[in-house]
Amino acid sequence: MSILILADRKKLSLDESLVEFFPEFPSYGKQITVRHLLTHTSGLIDYEDVIPAGTRFRCWNRDVLRLL
């Protein structure tokens, strides 16, 4: 809801690409928009599915980017 409020207030656009918010994201992120993320249509995998079972570590944003 907060993202939609920001879009309504013209603070961001639902059509902005992922790399505008995460510049270090791989280049395929240019095709993924905020709208895709909100509607779960980005095609990104669930990063928790690629973490080996039994692994226990603190997962930081940079770790998720490496997994994706």
PDB file of N, CA, C and O in Angstrom:
ATOM      1  N   MET A   1       0.823  -1.187   0.000  1.00  0.00           N
ATOM      2  CA  MET A   1       0.000   0.000   0.000  1.00  0.00           C
ATOM      3  C   MET A   1       0.870   1.256   0.000  1.00  0.00           C
ATOM      4  O   MET A   1       0.546   2.249  -0.652  1.00  0.00           O
ATOM      5  N   SER A   2       1.968   1.198   0.733  1.00  0.00           N
ATOM      6  CA  SER A   2       2.834   2.383   0.795  1.00  0.00           C
ATOM      7  C   SER A   2       3.397   2.741  -0.578  1.00  0.00           C
ATOM      8  O   SER A   2       3.554   3.922  -0.888  1.00  0.00           O
ATOM      9  N   ILE A   3       3.702   1.744  -1.401  1.00  0.00           N
ATOM     10  CA  ILE A   3       4.195   2.012  -2.749  1.00  0.00           C
ATOM     11  C   ILE A   3       3.122   2.704  -3.580  1.00  0.00           C
ATOM     12  O   ILE A   3       3.412   3.642  -4.321  1.00  0.00           O
ATOM     13  N   LEU A   4       1.895   2.244  -3.455  1.00  0.00           N
ATOM     14  CA  LEU A   4       0.798   2.867  -4.199  1.00  0.00           C
ATOM     15  C   LEU A   4       0.542   4.301  -3.737  1.00  0.00           C
ATOM     16  O   LEU A   4       0.192   5.160  -4.545  1.00  0.00           O
ATOM     17  N   ILE A   5       0.712   4.556  -2.460  1.00  0.00           N
ATOM     18  CA  ILE A   5       0.574   5.927  -1.941  1.00  0.00           C
ATOM     19  C   ILE A   5       1.671   6.811  -2.542  1.00  0.00           C
ATOM     20  O   ILE A   5       1.400   7.935  -2.967  1.00  0.00           O
ATOM     21  N   LEU A   6       2.910   6.303  -2.578  1.00  0.00           N
ATOM     22  CA  LEU A   6       4.006   7.064  -3.177  1.00  0.00           C
ATOM     23  C   LEU A   6       3.744   7.331  -4.658  1.00  0.00           C
ATOM     24  O   LEU A   6       4.031   8.420  -5.155  1.00  0.00           O
ATOM     25  N   ALA A   7       3.205   6.350  -5.352  1.00  0.00           N
ATOM     26  CA  ALA A   7       2.886   6.546  -6.778  1.00  0.00           C
ATOM     27  C   ALA A   7       1.787   7.595  -6.933  1.00  0.00           C
ATOM     28  O   ALA A   7       1.854   8.439  -7.827  1.00  0.00           O
ATOM     29  N   ASP A   8       0.788   7.544  -6.073  1.00  0.00           N
ATOM     30  CA  ASP A   8      -0.297   8.518  -6.120  1.00  0.00           C
ATOM     31  C   ASP A   8       0.220   9.932  -5.875  1.00  0.00           C
ATOM     32  O   ASP A   8      -0.281  10.895  -6.457  1.00  0.00           O
ATOM     33  N   ARG A   9       1.214  10.049  -5.018  1.00  0.00           N
ATOM     34  CA  ARG A   9       1.811  11.356  -4.695  1.00  0.00           C
ATOM     35  C   ARG A   9       2.904  11.749  -5.684  1.00  0.00           C
ATOM     36  O   ARG A   9       3.581  12.760  -5.494  1.00  0.00           O
ATOM     37  N   LYS A  10       3.076  10.961  -6.730  1.00  0.00           N
ATOM     38  CA  LYS A  10       4.065  11.229  -7.787  1.00  0.00           C
ATOM     39  C   LYS A  10       5.499  11.194  -7.270  1.00  0.00           C
ATOM     40  O   LYS A  10       6.369  11.876  -7.812  1.00  0.00           O
ATOM     41  N   LYS A  11       5.749  10.412  -6.233  1.00  0.00           N
ATOM     42  CA  LYS A  11       7.105  10.259  -5.691  1.00  0.00           C
ATOM     43  C   LYS A  11       7.854   9.157  -6.434  1.00  0.00           C
ATOM     44  O   LYS A  11       9.085   9.128  -6.430  1.00  0.00           O
ATOM     45  N   LEU A  12       7.115   8.254  -7.070  1.00  0.00           N
ATOM     46  CA  LEU A  12       7.690   7.227  -7.922  1.00  0.00           C
ATOM     47  C   LEU A  12       6.643   6.794  -8.934  1.00  0.00           C
ATOM     48  O   LEU A  12       5.458   7.098  -8.797  1.00  0.00           O
ATOM     49  N   SER A  13       7.096   6.089  -9.935  1.00  0.00           N
ATOM     50  CA  SER A  13       6.184   5.585 -10.967  1.00  0.00           C
ATOM     51  C   SER A  13       6.174   4.064 -10.913  1.00  0.00           C
ATOM     52  O   SER A  13       7.209   3.435 -10.692  1.00  0.00           O
ATOM     53  N   LEU A  14       5.017   3.487 -11.113  1.00  0.00           N
ATOM     54  CA  LEU A  14       4.916   2.029 -11.134  1.00  0.00           C
ATOM     55  C   LEU A  14       5.645   1.445 -12.339  1.00  0.00           C
ATOM     56  O   LEU A  14       5.894   0.241 -12.392  1.00  0.00           O
ATOM     57  N   ASP A  15       5.984   2.290 -13.302  1.00  0.00           N
ATOM     58  CA  ASP A  15       6.678   1.833 -14.499  1.00  0.00           C
ATOM     59  C   ASP A  15       8.190   2.066 -14.447  1.00  0.00           C
ATOM     60  O   ASP A  15       8.886   1.846 -15.438  1.00  0.00           O
ATOM     61  N   GLU A  16       8.697   2.508 -13.295  1.00  0.00           N
ATOM     62  CA  GLU A  16      10.148   2.649 -13.128  1.00  0.00           C
ATOM     63  C   GLU A  16      10.770   1.266 -13.029  1.00  0.00           C
ATOM     64  O   GLU A  16      10.173   0.341 -12.478  1.00  0.00           O
ATOM     65  N   SER A  17      11.968   1.136 -13.566  1.00  0.00           N
ATOM     66  CA  SER A  17      12.623  -0.174 -13.568  1.00  0.00           C
ATOM     67  C   SER A  17      13.317  -0.444 -12.229  1.00  0.00           C
ATOM     68  O   SER A  17      13.609   0.465 -11.452  1.00  0.00           O
ATOM     69  N   LEU A  18      13.559  -1.698 -12.005  1.00  0.00           N
ATOM     70  CA  LEU A  18      14.193  -2.157 -10.777  1.00  0.00           C
ATOM     71  C   LEU A  18      15.573  -1.542 -10.579  1.00  0.00           C
ATOM     72  O   LEU A  18      15.956  -1.228  -9.453  1.00  0.00           O
ATOM     73  N   VAL A  19      16.317  -1.371 -11.662  1.00  0.00           N
ATOM     74  CA  VAL A  19      17.677  -0.842 -11.544  1.00  0.00           C
ATOM     75  C   VAL A  19      17.705   0.632 -11.151  1.00  0.00           C
ATOM     76  O   VAL A  19      18.750   1.138 -10.741  1.00  0.00           O
ATOM     77  N   GLU A  20      16.588   1.322 -11.268  1.00  0.00           N
ATOM     78  CA  GLU A  20      16.553   2.706 -10.806  1.00  0.00           C
ATOM     79  C   GLU A  20      16.621   2.769  -9.282  1.00  0.00           C
ATOM     80  O   GLU A  20      17.072   3.766  -8.718  1.00  0.00           O
ATOM     81  N   PHE A  21      16.182   1.721  -8.630  1.00  0.00           N
ATOM     82  CA  PHE A  21      16.217   1.649  -7.171  1.00  0.00           C
ATOM     83  C   PHE A  21      17.401   0.837  -6.669  1.00  0.00           C
ATOM     84  O   PHE A  21      17.919   1.086  -5.581  1.00  0.00           O
ATOM     85  N   PHE A  22      17.827  -0.140  -7.472  1.00  0.00           N
ATOM     86  CA  PHE A  22      18.954  -0.997  -7.126  1.00  0.00           C
ATOM     87  C   PHE A  22      19.927  -1.013  -8.302  1.00  0.00           C
ATOM     88  O   PHE A  22      19.921  -1.955  -9.094  1.00  0.00           O
ATOM     89  N   PRO A  23      20.774   0.033  -8.425  1.00  0.00           N
ATOM     90  CA  PRO A  23      21.662   0.163  -9.587  1.00  0.00           C
ATOM     91  C   PRO A  23      22.607  -1.020  -9.772  1.00  0.00           C
ATOM     92  O   PRO A  23      23.047  -1.280 -10.892  1.00  0.00           O
ATOM     93  N   GLU A  24      22.925  -1.732  -8.711  1.00  0.00           N
ATOM     94  CA  GLU A  24      23.859  -2.849  -8.808  1.00  0.00           C
ATOM     95  C   GLU A  24      23.180  -4.144  -9.273  1.00  0.00           C
ATOM     96  O   GLU A  24      23.843  -5.165  -9.454  1.00  0.00           O
ATOM     97  N   PHE A  25      21.861  -4.096  -9.463  1.00  0.00           N
ATOM     98  CA  PHE A  25      21.132  -5.272  -9.926  1.00  0.00           C
ATOM     99  C   PHE A  25      21.577  -5.597 -11.351  1.00  0.00           C
ATOM    100  O   PHE A  25      21.864  -4.681 -12.122  1.00  0.00           O
ATOM    101  N   PRO A  26      21.640  -6.878 -11.717  1.00  0.00           N
ATOM    102  CA  PRO A  26      22.049  -7.230 -13.084  1.00  0.00           C
ATOM    103  C   PRO A  26      21.192  -6.541 -14.149  1.00  0.00           C
ATOM    104  O   PRO A  26      20.081  -6.085 -13.878  1.00  0.00           O
ATOM    105  N   SER A  27      21.731  -6.478 -15.349  1.00  0.00           N
ATOM    106  CA  SER A  27      21.094  -5.704 -16.421  1.00  0.00           C
ATOM    107  C   SER A  27      19.680  -6.171 -16.761  1.00  0.00           C
ATOM    108  O   SER A  27      18.884  -5.373 -17.258  1.00  0.00           O
ATOM    109  N   TYR A  28      19.341  -7.435 -16.510  1.00  0.00           N
ATOM    110  CA  TYR A  28      17.979  -7.871 -16.826  1.00  0.00           C
ATOM    111  C   TYR A  28      16.947  -7.177 -15.946  1.00  0.00           C
ATOM    112  O   TYR A  28      15.752  -7.238 -16.233  1.00  0.00           O
ATOM    113  N   GLY A  29      17.391  -6.520 -14.880  1.00  0.00           N
ATOM    114  CA  GLY A  29      16.493  -5.763 -14.019  1.00  0.00           C
ATOM    115  C   GLY A  29      15.909  -4.535 -14.696  1.00  0.00           C
ATOM    116  O   GLY A  29      14.929  -3.968 -14.213  1.00  0.00           O
ATOM    117  N   LYS A  30      16.505  -4.116 -15.818  1.00  0.00           N
ATOM    118  CA  LYS A  30      15.982  -2.963 -16.560  1.00  0.00           C
ATOM    119  C   LYS A  30      14.601  -3.238 -17.121  1.00  0.00           C
ATOM    120  O   LYS A  30      13.824  -2.312 -17.353  1.00  0.00           O
ATOM    121  N   GLN A  31      14.294  -4.513 -17.340  1.00  0.00           N
ATOM    122  CA  GLN A  31      13.000  -4.892 -17.910  1.00  0.00           C
ATOM    123  C   GLN A  31      11.940  -5.133 -16.833  1.00  0.00           C
ATOM    124  O   GLN A  31      10.765  -5.329 -17.147  1.00  0.00           O
ATOM    125  N   ILE A  32      12.353  -5.119 -15.570  1.00  0.00           N
ATOM    126  CA  ILE A  32      11.431  -5.385 -14.458  1.00  0.00           C
ATOM    127  C   ILE A  32      11.013  -4.060 -13.841  1.00  0.00           C
ATOM    128  O   ILE A  32      11.863  -3.246 -13.482  1.00  0.00           O
ATOM    129  N   THR A  33       9.721  -3.842 -13.717  1.00  0.00           N
ATOM    130  CA  THR A  33       9.207  -2.588 -13.169  1.00  0.00           C
ATOM    131  C   THR A  33       8.651  -2.787 -11.762  1.00  0.00           C
ATOM    132  O   THR A  33       8.473  -3.913 -11.297  1.00  0.00           O
ATOM    133  N   VAL A  34       8.386  -1.679 -11.106  1.00  0.00           N
ATOM    134  CA  VAL A  34       7.741  -1.710  -9.795  1.00  0.00           C
ATOM    135  C   VAL A  34       6.393  -2.436  -9.917  1.00  0.00           C
ATOM    136  O   VAL A  34       6.022  -3.222  -9.045  1.00  0.00           O
ATOM    137  N   ARG A  35       5.688  -2.171 -10.979  1.00  0.00           N
ATOM    138  CA  ARG A  35       4.392  -2.828 -11.214  1.00  0.00           C
ATOM    139  C   ARG A  35       4.556  -4.351 -11.255  1.00  0.00           C
ATOM    140  O   ARG A  35       3.755  -5.083 -10.674  1.00  0.00           O
ATOM    141  N   HIS A  36       5.602  -4.820 -11.946  1.00  0.00           N
ATOM    142  CA  HIS A  36       5.863  -6.261 -11.994  1.00  0.00           C
ATOM    143  C   HIS A  36       6.082  -6.822 -10.585  1.00  0.00           C
ATOM    144  O   HIS A  36       5.578  -7.893 -10.246  1.00  0.00           O
ATOM    145  N   LEU A  37       6.826  -6.097  -9.790  1.00  0.00           N
ATOM    146  CA  LEU A  37       7.096  -6.575  -8.424  1.00  0.00           C
ATOM    147  C   LEU A  37       5.818  -6.627  -7.597  1.00  0.00           C
ATOM    148  O   LEU A  37       5.594  -7.577  -6.848  1.00  0.00           O
ATOM    149  N   LEU A  38       4.987  -5.609  -7.735  1.00  0.00           N
ATOM    150  CA  LEU A  38       3.749  -5.564  -6.949  1.00  0.00           C
ATOM    151  C   LEU A  38       2.741  -6.628  -7.362  1.00  0.00           C
ATOM    152  O   LEU A  38       1.948  -7.094  -6.545  1.00  0.00           O
ATOM    153  N   THR A  39       2.777  -7.006  -8.631  1.00  0.00           N
ATOM    154  CA  THR A  39       1.809  -7.992  -9.122  1.00  0.00           C
ATOM    155  C   THR A  39       2.413  -9.396  -9.232  1.00  0.00           C
ATOM    156  O   THR A  39       1.782 -10.317  -9.750  1.00  0.00           O
ATOM    157  N   HIS A  40       3.646  -9.540  -8.736  1.00  0.00           N
ATOM    158  CA  HIS A  40       4.343 -10.835  -8.738  1.00  0.00           C
ATOM    159  C   HIS A  40       4.460 -11.409 -10.149  1.00  0.00           C
ATOM    160  O   HIS A  40       4.303 -12.611 -10.362  1.00  0.00           O
ATOM    161  N   THR A  41       4.740 -10.521 -11.109  1.00  0.00           N
ATOM    162  CA  THR A  41       4.898 -10.943 -12.498  1.00  0.00           C
ATOM    163  C   THR A  41       6.282 -10.610 -13.044  1.00  0.00           C
ATOM    164  O   THR A  41       6.471 -10.537 -14.258  1.00  0.00           O
ATOM    165  N   SER A  42       7.245 -10.410 -12.154  1.00  0.00           N
ATOM    166  CA  SER A  42       8.591 -10.020 -12.574  1.00  0.00           C
ATOM    167  C   SER A  42       9.383 -11.178 -13.163  1.00  0.00           C
ATOM    168  O   SER A  42      10.325 -10.960 -13.925  1.00  0.00           O
ATOM    169  N   GLY A  43       9.017 -12.384 -12.824  1.00  0.00           N
ATOM    170  CA  GLY A  43       9.784 -13.540 -13.275  1.00  0.00           C
ATOM    171  C   GLY A  43      10.942 -13.875 -12.358  1.00  0.00           C
ATOM    172  O   GLY A  43      11.643 -14.861 -12.586  1.00  0.00           O
ATOM    173  N   LEU A  44      11.157 -13.071 -11.322  1.00  0.00           N
ATOM    174  CA  LEU A  44      12.232 -13.364 -10.381  1.00  0.00           C
ATOM    175  C   LEU A  44      11.873 -14.596  -9.558  1.00  0.00           C
ATOM    176  O   LEU A  44      10.719 -14.795  -9.178  1.00  0.00           O
ATOM    177  N   ILE A  45      12.877 -15.411  -9.295  1.00  0.00           N
ATOM    178  CA  ILE A  45      12.651 -16.593  -8.480  1.00  0.00           C
ATOM    179  C   ILE A  45      12.543 -16.200  -7.008  1.00  0.00           C
ATOM    180  O   ILE A  45      12.975 -15.117  -6.613  1.00  0.00           O
ATOM    181  N   ASP A  46      11.971 -17.076  -6.213  1.00  0.00           N
ATOM    182  CA  ASP A  46      11.935 -16.881  -4.770  1.00  0.00           C
ATOM    183  C   ASP A  46      13.313 -17.271  -4.255  1.00  0.00           C
ATOM    184  O   ASP A  46      13.665 -18.451  -4.263  1.00  0.00           O
ATOM    185  N   TYR A  47      14.089 -16.304  -3.812  1.00  0.00           N
ATOM    186  CA  TYR A  47      15.477 -16.581  -3.442  1.00  0.00           C
ATOM    187  C   TYR A  47      15.586 -17.627  -2.336  1.00  0.00           C
ATOM    188  O   TYR A  47      16.608 -18.306  -2.228  1.00  0.00           O
ATOM    189  N   GLU A  48      14.552 -17.764  -1.518  1.00  0.00           N
ATOM    190  CA  GLU A  48      14.606 -18.768  -0.456  1.00  0.00           C
ATOM    191  C   GLU A  48      14.638 -20.183  -1.024  1.00  0.00           C
ATOM    192  O   GLU A  48      15.087 -21.110  -0.349  1.00  0.00           O
ATOM    193  N   ASP A  49      14.169 -20.359  -2.252  1.00  0.00           N
ATOM    194  CA  ASP A  49      14.185 -21.676  -2.885  1.00  0.00           C
ATOM    195  C   ASP A  49      15.586 -22.125  -3.277  1.00  0.00           C
ATOM    196  O   ASP A  49      15.810 -23.320  -3.474  1.00  0.00           O
ATOM    197  N   VAL A  50      16.532 -21.201  -3.394  1.00  0.00           N
ATOM    198  CA  VAL A  50      17.891 -21.568  -3.802  1.00  0.00           C
ATOM    199  C   VAL A  50      18.870 -21.621  -2.633  1.00  0.00           C
ATOM    200  O   VAL A  50      20.055 -21.890  -2.828  1.00  0.00           O
ATOM    201  N   ILE A  51      18.388 -21.371  -1.435  1.00  0.00           N
ATOM    202  CA  ILE A  51      19.231 -21.503  -0.247  1.00  0.00           C
ATOM    203  C   ILE A  51      19.191 -22.973   0.176  1.00  0.00           C
ATOM    204  O   ILE A  51      18.109 -23.520   0.391  1.00  0.00           O
ATOM    205  N   PRO A  52      20.351 -23.618   0.298  1.00  0.00           N
ATOM    206  CA  PRO A  52      20.363 -25.020   0.685  1.00  0.00           C
ATOM    207  C   PRO A  52      19.653 -25.251   2.024  1.00  0.00           C
ATOM    208  O   PRO A  52      19.769 -24.455   2.955  1.00  0.00           O
ATOM    209  N   ALA A  53      18.921 -26.356   2.089  1.00  0.00           N
ATOM    210  CA  ALA A  53      18.195 -26.710   3.319  1.00  0.00           C
ATOM    211  C   ALA A  53      19.162 -26.785   4.500  1.00  0.00           C
ATOM    212  O   ALA A  53      20.278 -27.287   4.369  1.00  0.00           O
ATOM    213  N   GLY A  54      18.730 -26.291   5.627  1.00  0.00           N
ATOM    214  CA  GLY A  54      19.543 -26.326   6.836  1.00  0.00           C
ATOM    215  C   GLY A  54      20.523 -25.174   6.982  1.00  0.00           C
ATOM    216  O   GLY A  54      21.173 -25.038   8.019  1.00  0.00           O
ATOM    217  N   THR A  55      20.632 -24.351   5.959  1.00  0.00           N
ATOM    218  CA  THR A  55      21.548 -23.209   6.021  1.00  0.00           C
ATOM    219  C   THR A  55      20.993 -22.172   6.983  1.00  0.00           C
ATOM    220  O   THR A  55      19.817 -21.816   6.924  1.00  0.00           O
ATOM    221  N   ARG A  56      21.847 -21.700   7.859  1.00  0.00           N
ATOM    222  CA  ARG A  56      21.443 -20.670   8.799  1.00  0.00           C
ATOM    223  C   ARG A  56      22.458 -19.525   8.725  1.00  0.00           C
ATOM    224  O   ARG A  56      23.594 -19.654   9.181  1.00  0.00           O
ATOM    225  N   PHE A  57      22.032 -18.427   8.153  1.00  0.00           N
ATOM    226  CA  PHE A  57      22.869 -17.239   8.094  1.00  0.00           C
ATOM    227  C   PHE A  57      21.980 -16.030   7.929  1.00  0.00           C
ATOM    228  O   PHE A  57      20.845 -16.135   7.464  1.00  0.00           O
ATOM    229  N   ARG A  58      22.491 -14.907   8.305  1.00  0.00           N
ATOM    230  CA  ARG A  58      21.764 -13.660   8.105  1.00  0.00           C
ATOM    231  C   ARG A  58      21.881 -13.290   6.633  1.00  0.00           C
ATOM    232  O   ARG A  58      22.987 -13.202   6.099  1.00  0.00           O
ATOM    233  N   CYS A  59      20.770 -13.077   5.990  1.00  0.00           N
ATOM    234  CA  CYS A  59      20.742 -12.783   4.565  1.00  0.00           C
ATOM    235  C   CYS A  59      20.572 -11.280   4.362  1.00  0.00           C
ATOM    236  O   CYS A  59      19.525 -10.714   4.676  1.00  0.00           O
ATOM    237  N   TRP A  60      21.605 -10.652   3.837  1.00  0.00           N
ATOM    238  CA  TRP A  60      21.577  -9.227   3.573  1.00  0.00           C
ATOM    239  C   TRP A  60      21.118  -8.989   2.139  1.00  0.00           C
ATOM    240  O   TRP A  60      21.094  -9.923   1.337  1.00  0.00           O
ATOM    241  N   ASN A  61      20.757  -7.760   1.808  1.00  0.00           N
ATOM    242  CA  ASN A  61      20.324  -7.409   0.454  1.00  0.00           C
ATOM    243  C   ASN A  61      21.351  -7.829  -0.589  1.00  0.00           C
ATOM    244  O   ASN A  61      20.986  -8.358  -1.639  1.00  0.00           O
ATOM    245  N   ARG A  62      22.622  -7.600  -0.312  1.00  0.00           N
ATOM    246  CA  ARG A  62      23.662  -7.949  -1.283  1.00  0.00           C
ATOM    247  C   ARG A  62      23.713  -9.457  -1.495  1.00  0.00           C
ATOM    248  O   ARG A  62      24.025  -9.910  -2.596  1.00  0.00           O
ATOM    249  N   ASP A  63      23.414 -10.243  -0.461  1.00  0.00           N
ATOM    250  CA  ASP A  63      23.369 -11.697  -0.602  1.00  0.00           C
ATOM    251  C   ASP A  63      22.234 -12.130  -1.515  1.00  0.00           C
ATOM    252  O   ASP A  63      22.398 -13.028  -2.341  1.00  0.00           O
ATOM    253  N   VAL A  64      21.086 -11.490  -1.363  1.00  0.00           N
ATOM    254  CA  VAL A  64      19.935 -11.801  -2.212  1.00  0.00           C
ATOM    255  C   VAL A  64      20.274 -11.471  -3.665  1.00  0.00           C
ATOM    256  O   VAL A  64      19.931 -12.238  -4.565  1.00  0.00           O
ATOM    257  N   LEU A  65      20.937 -10.351  -3.906  1.00  0.00           N
ATOM    258  CA  LEU A  65      21.321  -9.988  -5.269  1.00  0.00           C
ATOM    259  C   LEU A  65      22.241 -11.034  -5.873  1.00  0.00           C
ATOM    260  O   LEU A  65      22.118 -11.352  -7.056  1.00  0.00           O
ATOM    261  N   ARG A  66      23.165 -11.578  -5.078  1.00  0.00           N
ATOM    262  CA  ARG A  66      24.047 -12.634  -5.576  1.00  0.00           C
ATOM    263  C   ARG A  66      23.259 -13.886  -5.910  1.00  0.00           C
ATOM    264  O   ARG A  66      23.544 -14.546  -6.909  1.00  0.00           O
ATOM    265  N   LEU A  67      22.289 -14.219  -5.103  1.00  0.00           N
ATOM    266  CA  LEU A  67      21.468 -15.410  -5.352  1.00  0.00           C
ATOM    267  C   LEU A  67      20.640 -15.266  -6.623  1.00  0.00           C
ATOM    268  O   LEU A  67      20.467 -16.229  -7.371  1.00  0.00           O
ATOM    269  N   LEU A  68      20.131 -14.070  -6.862  1.00  0.00           N
ATOM    270  CA  LEU A  68      19.300 -13.836  -8.039  1.00  0.00           C
ATOM    271  C   LEU A  68      20.154 -13.743  -9.284  1.00  0.00           C
ATOM    272  O   LEU A  68      19.628 -13.548 -10.380  1.00  0.00           O
TER     273      LEU A  68
END
